[in-house]
């Protein structure tokens, strides 16, 4: 079809047809979006109560497990003559059957935290040591130490980096640097956050088989 050969009336009719076609396409797209929204709505309404019930049962079960381990952990502390301080620092406890066929592990998730005044004192000391003891020829060492003292995105030092820094300080052998790094270590006050429960059993070949208690890891 050569549109140059069409009359004004024919062109108007063709434009009307094209516009009608576009309108129907828009209507179909809008209907498909509405259908999708409705299907999502029905899906969430159907399964959300089931998920909240699962979450509630998991929370209740975890609380029940922790409550029922109180006497066991108290006796464990007594049997192994563990100090209050050491026992408080222990992040996990493993409980098994006599034949070790089944095991439940309970514990606390921990995040790094520090005594702000003490850690600032230690970091300042390390920075002063870098300025006073090192020069441009030691730039790689300066960069390495500063990298180990770099906080995460939340402004918190990473404990594993401080441990590595202490190893480097001992290797360097400077008593002043070691003292400042030890000050940082003394400022470490890990903070317990959420609790967790894990469970496993032995398979036919003696391998550990973990029970999936998380919908994220299935």
C-alpha positions as CSV (number, residue, x, y, z in Angstrom):
1,X,0.0,0.0,0.0
2,X,1.3,3.4,-1.0
3,X,-0.1,5.9,1.5
4,X,0.6,8.7,-1.0
5,X,-2.1,7.3,-3.2
6,X,-4.7,7.3,-0.5
7,X,-7.4,10.0,-0.2
8,X,-7.9,12.1,2.9
9,X,-10.9,9.9,3.8
10,X,-8.9,6.7,3.4
11,X,-6.0,8.2,5.4
12,X,-8.4,9.2,8.2
13,X,-9.9,5.7,8.2
14,X,-6.4,4.1,8.4
15,X,-5.4,6.4,11.2
16,X,-8.6,5.4,13.1
17,X,-7.8,1.8,12.6
18,X,-4.3,2.2,13.9
19,X,-5.5,4.2,16.9
20,X,-8.1,1.5,17.6
21,X,-5.4,-1.2,17.4
22,X,-3.2,0.7,19.8
23,X,-6.1,1.3,22.2
24,X,-6.9,-2.5,22.3
25,X,-3.2,-3.2,22.9
26,X,-3.2,-0.8,25.8
27,X,-6.3,-2.4,27.2
28,X,-4.8,-5.9,26.9
29,X,-1.6,-4.8,28.6
30,X,-3.6,-3.1,31.4
31,X,-5.7,-6.3,31.8
32,X,-2.6,-8.5,31.9
33,X,-1.1,-6.2,34.6
34,X,-4.3,-6.3,36.6
35,X,-4.5,-10.1,36.2
36,X,-0.9,-10.4,37.5
37,X,-1.6,-8.1,40.5
38,X,-4.7,-10.2,41.3
39,X,-2.8,-13.5,41.1
40,X,0.0,-12.1,43.4
41,X,-2.6,-10.8,45.8
42,X,-4.4,-14.2,46.0
43,X,-1.0,-16.0,46.4
44,X,0.1,-13.8,49.3
45,X,-3.3,-14.0,51.0
46,X,-3.2,-17.8,50.7
47,X,0.3,-18.4,52.0
48,X,1.1,-15.5,54.3
49,X,-0.9,-17.0,57.2
50,X,1.0,-20.3,56.7
51,X,4.3,-18.5,56.9
52,X,3.4,-16.5,60.0
53,X,2.3,-19.8,61.6
54,X,5.6,-21.4,60.7
55,X,7.5,-18.4,62.1
56,X,5.4,-18.5,65.3
57,X,6.0,-22.2,65.8
58,X,9.7,-21.8,65.2
59,X,10.0,-19.0,67.7
60,X,8.0,-21.0,70.3
61,X,10.1,-24.1,69.7
62,X,13.4,-22.2,70.0
63,X,12.2,-20.6,73.3
64,X,11.2,-24.0,74.6
65,X,14.6,-25.5,73.6
66,X,16.5,-22.7,75.3
67,X,14.3,-22.9,78.4
68,X,14.9,-26.6,78.7
69,X,18.7,-26.3,78.4
70,X,19.1,-24.0,81.4
71,X,19.6,-26.8,83.9
72,X,21.9,-28.8,81.6
73,X,24.1,-25.7,80.9
74,X,24.2,-24.9,84.6
75,X,25.4,-28.5,85.4
76,X,27.9,-28.4,82.5
77,X,29.4,-25.2,83.9
78,X,29.7,-26.9,87.3
79,X,31.1,-30.2,85.9
80,X,33.8,-28.5,83.9
81,X,34.5,-25.9,86.5
82,X,34.1,-23.1,84.0
83,X,34.2,-19.5,85.4
84,X,31.3,-17.2,85.0
85,X,33.2,-15.0,82.6
86,X,34.4,-17.8,80.4
87,X,30.9,-19.4,80.3
88,X,29.4,-16.1,79.4
89,X,31.8,-15.7,76.5
90,X,31.0,-19.2,75.1
91,X,28.8,-18.6,72.0
92,X,27.7,-22.1,71.3
93,X,26.8,-25.3,73.3
94,X,26.6,-28.7,71.7
95,X,24.3,-31.4,73.2
96,X,24.4,-35.0,71.8
97,X,22.9,-38.4,72.5
98,X,25.2,-40.9,74.1
99,X,26.1,-42.5,70.8
100,X,26.4,-39.1,69.1
101,X,23.9,-40.1,66.5
102,X,21.8,-37.0,67.1
103,X,23.1,-33.5,68.0
104,X,21.5,-30.2,68.9
105,X,23.6,-27.0,68.9
106,X,22.3,-23.8,70.5
107,X,24.0,-20.5,70.6
108,X,24.1,-16.8,70.1
109,X,25.0,-14.8,67.0
110,X,27.6,-12.2,67.9
111,X,28.6,-8.9,66.3
112,X,31.8,-7.0,66.9
113,X,31.6,-4.1,69.3
114,X,34.1,-2.0,71.2
115,X,34.6,0.2,74.2
116,X,34.7,3.5,72.2
117,X,37.1,5.4,74.4
118,X,39.5,2.6,74.8
119,X,39.5,1.6,71.2
120,X,40.0,5.2,70.1
121,X,43.0,5.5,72.4
122,X,44.6,2.4,70.9
123,X,43.9,3.4,67.3
124,X,45.3,6.9,68.0
125,X,48.4,5.3,69.5
126,X,48.9,3.1,66.4
127,X,48.5,6.2,64.1
128,X,51.0,8.2,66.1
129,X,53.4,5.2,66.0
130,X,53.0,5.1,62.2
131,X,53.8,8.8,61.9
132,X,56.7,8.8,64.3
133,X,58.4,5.5,63.5
134,X,57.8,4.9,59.8
135,X,58.8,6.9,56.7
136,X,58.0,6.9,53.0
137,X,60.2,3.8,52.4
138,X,57.8,1.9,54.6
139,X,54.6,2.9,52.7
140,X,53.5,-0.7,52.1
141,X,53.7,-1.4,55.8
142,X,51.8,1.8,56.6
143,X,49.1,0.9,54.1
144,X,48.8,-2.7,55.5
145,X,48.4,-1.5,59.1
146,X,45.9,1.2,58.1
147,X,43.9,-1.4,56.1
148,X,43.7,-3.7,59.1
149,X,42.4,-0.7,61.1
150,X,39.8,0.3,58.5
151,X,36.3,0.0,60.0
152,X,33.4,-1.6,58.1
153,X,30.5,0.3,56.5
154,X,29.0,0.8,60.0
155,X,32.1,2.3,61.4
156,X,33.0,-0.8,63.4
157,X,36.4,-2.4,63.6
158,X,36.6,-6.1,62.5
159,X,37.9,-8.3,65.3
160,X,39.7,-10.7,62.9
161,X,41.6,-7.8,61.4
162,X,42.7,-6.7,64.9
163,X,43.9,-10.3,65.6
164,X,45.9,-10.1,62.3
165,X,47.3,-6.7,63.3
166,X,48.5,-8.1,66.6
167,X,50.3,-10.9,64.8
168,X,52.0,-8.4,62.5
169,X,52.9,-6.2,65.5
170,X,54.6,-9.1,67.2
171,X,56.4,-9.9,64.0
172,X,57.6,-6.3,63.7
173,X,58.7,-6.6,67.3
174,X,58.2,-3.0,68.4
175,X,57.0,-2.9,72.0
176,X,55.2,0.4,71.6
177,X,53.1,-0.8,68.6
178,X,52.3,-4.1,70.5
179,X,51.1,-2.0,73.5
180,X,48.8,0.1,71.4
181,X,47.3,-3.0,69.6
182,X,46.8,-4.7,72.9
183,X,44.8,-1.6,74.0
184,X,42.6,-2.1,71.0
185,X,42.2,-5.8,71.9
186,X,41.2,-4.9,75.5
187,X,38.5,-2.7,74.1
188,X,36.7,-5.6,72.4
189,X,33.2,-6.1,73.8
190,X,31.4,-8.5,71.4
191,X,27.6,-8.1,71.5
192,X,25.2,-11.0,71.5
193,X,22.3,-10.5,69.0
194,X,19.9,-13.3,68.0
195,X,19.9,-16.9,69.2
196,X,20.0,-20.0,66.9
197,X,19.3,-23.7,67.1
198,X,20.9,-26.2,64.7
199,X,20.4,-30.0,64.6
200,X,22.1,-32.9,62.8
201,X,22.1,-36.6,62.8
202,X,24.4,-39.3,61.4
203,X,23.6,-40.9,58.1
204,X,24.1,-44.5,57.1
205,X,27.7,-43.9,56.2
206,X,28.4,-41.8,59.3
207,X,28.2,-38.5,57.6
208,X,26.6,-35.5,59.3
209,X,23.1,-34.7,57.9
210,X,21.9,-31.3,59.0
211,X,18.1,-30.8,59.5
212,X,17.0,-27.8,57.5
213,X,15.4,-25.3,59.9
214,X,15.6,-22.4,57.5
215,X,13.3,-21.7,54.5
216,X,16.2,-19.7,53.1
217,X,18.6,-22.7,52.7
218,X,16.4,-25.4,51.3
